[in-house]
Amino acid sequence: MNIVEQIEAVLEKGSIDTSPETRYVFRTDTTKFAGSPDVVVNVMTESEISKIVSIAAKNGIAVIARGAGTGMSGGAVPIKGGILLNFETMNKIISIDPKKKMAFVQPGVITDDLRKASREFGLYYPPDPSSSAVSTIGGNFAENAGGLHCVKYGVTARYVKGFKFVDSSGSIQKCGYYNDGNTFPGSYVMIGSEGTLGIVTEIALELIDDPPLHDVYITYHESLLNAISTVIKLKSTSISPAVIELIDKDALKAAVTYSGVTMPEGTEAVLIIKLDSYFLPELLEKEILIENIFSLLKVTSFKKAENEKEEQSFWDMRKAVSTSIKKLSSDKMNEDICVPLSNMYSFIESTRDISEKYSLKIVVYGHAGDGNLHVNILYDRNNRTESNNARLASEEVFKETIELGGTISGEHGIGLSKKNFMSLQYSKNEIAFMKKIKNAFDPDNIFNPDKIFNVTKG
Ligand SMILES: Cc1cc2nc3c(=O)[nH]c(=O)nc-3n(C[C@H](O)[C@H](O)[C@H](O)COP(=O)(O)OP(=O)(O)OC[C@H]3O[C@@H](n4cnc5c(N)ncnc54)[C@H](O)[C@@H]3O)c2cc1C
């Protein structure tokens, strides 16, 4: 039997697709990287995944898991061909236990579907990547996704209480909650390992009580320094904002030009800040504190949303930034870095120097509260000099990030897009250690090969 026939023979509820159209659809994610899967399997059960991995292991074929394909580092791109496991068809919220405050989900559940379902029980699943309307919990697990509310509530890993995965021999491993709280040795390195160590088949997630009260502010600043000082001050108080988003002047200009956003003359930076609480007196106290900080720091002006419509207009402005930036050039490199808050101002100043050096526009915005910034280097893809300069500028951005004590990926992962920059951040020994972990989990290198780094078979 050939591979397709072998897979067909073990499928229980899933289906297989080798049509050129489907293989074309699954060739890439949101990046420019592309491959071509030999076969796409719309998986539906854990035991069929286990059998498919056994077949792949025996035949030395790559296995690539894919959620919604919203990844921004090429994680789900089948560059080595192989078997692509499409999790969109394994998308059940198995149960939500309001007493234990836990959710049990299949990997293909869409992030927002879990967030909505949790709210029906008065519970809240905080990690909210901006792609949450489309991204899957499996993809969030594999990238250890962050999001707007993660400045207060933490990223995906904080909520994972257990999971099951298929290892490289095809066996099903149970970790944490699924194994009486015990873990398969080192299993938590699976979170954020970008599908390179195993295939996750079920996840147990912690939920928290949904904070019923919140306020959303927008603040306008006449200088970037003033905006960043405000972020630092807010982080040093007990206010603990649930969201602190920063939008730099060029990102603002794009939003004003292309999305009809308006703001006071001379605005150089904007913050969108959300406060939340379980108790009204606490929220009111936070309001007084935050407004005192705004006046102490001479924030040019601020506005608290008076109703849902106004609040939505603040979020729409944040959304308008990413859509408007796309209109500024034929292409962009979207780097996602993190720097310590104390170095955020120096970092953004450096991006301006880099922008000048290479005559390229660089637009910065992002989850400023946890130092996670999206640095967009805009260029004309039909202009060879600009394309080359964009690559050089991007390398300088990473070097500057490391120089300032930061990290080359805040939340989008390494995948293919950043693997050449791993040595900027990690020593040879550190990379060798990571490769040992990969070899221990996956000695035949069948899971998502050539992502993060290249390894030789163990
Ligand atoms: C507009 C936009 C905004 C975004 N905003 C954010 C943001 O705010 N924060 C953030 O963190 N990210 C953000 N992202 C990036 C992306 O949405 C996240 O990385 C997300 O977690 C990917 O989920 P996915 O289901 O699309 O995964 P995919 O792109 O399909 O896959 C991502 C990785 O997960 C692996 N994987 C998927 N399922 C499994 C499984 N069952 N077992 C093992 N490995 C698996 C894949 O192999 C791949 O390596 C954004 C993307 C877009 C397009």
The ligand as a Gaussian input file, in Angstrom:
#p B3LYP/6-31G(d) Opt

LIG

0 1
 C       -4.031000      39.724000      12.110000
 C       -3.213000      38.843000      13.025000
 C       -3.043000      39.231000      14.343000
 C       -2.289000      38.430000      15.211000
 N       -2.164000      38.820000      16.512000
 C       -1.498000      38.039000      17.375000
 C       -1.407000      38.413000      18.756000
 O       -1.935000      39.442000      19.202000
 N       -0.732000      37.573000      19.579000
 C       -0.155000      36.411000      19.128000
 O        0.426000      35.680000      19.934000
 N       -0.211000      36.059000      17.829000
 C       -0.878000      36.820000      16.946000
 N       -0.959000      36.448000      15.631000
 C       -0.260000      35.227000      15.162000
 C       -1.124000      33.938000      15.170000
 O       -2.491000      34.238000      15.067000
 C       -0.853000      33.101000      16.417000
 O        0.475000      32.614000      16.381000
 C       -1.807000      31.908000      16.597000
 O       -1.518000      31.289000      17.829000
 C       -1.701000      30.869000      15.486000
 O       -2.837000      30.025000      15.567000
 P       -3.305000      29.167000      14.308000
 O       -4.429000      28.315000      14.747000
 O       -3.570000      30.031000      13.147000
 O       -2.009000      28.270000      14.072000
 P       -1.235000      27.921000      12.723000
 O       -0.736000      29.153000      12.067000
 O       -2.039000      26.999000      11.906000
 O       -0.008000      27.116000      13.334000
 C        0.906000      27.758000      14.183000
 C        1.855000      26.701000      14.766000
 O        1.125000      25.834000      15.612000
 C        1.398000      24.478000      15.286000
 N        0.205000      23.700000      15.632000
 C       -1.080000      23.961000      15.308000
 N       -1.888000      23.017000      15.825000
 C       -1.101000      22.140000      16.488000
 C       -1.341000      20.921000      17.197000
 N       -2.559000      20.415000      17.356000
 N       -0.273000      20.254000      17.721000
 C        0.988000      20.737000      17.577000
 N        1.265000      21.881000      16.909000
 C        0.235000      22.575000      16.377000
 C        1.718000      24.522000      13.805000
 O        2.479000      23.396000      13.392000
 C        2.502000      25.817000      13.711000
 O        3.848000      25.603000      14.050000
 C       -1.693000      37.229000      14.732000
 C       -1.882000      36.839000      13.404000
 C       -2.629000      37.630000      12.561000
 C       -2.817000      37.171000      11.142000

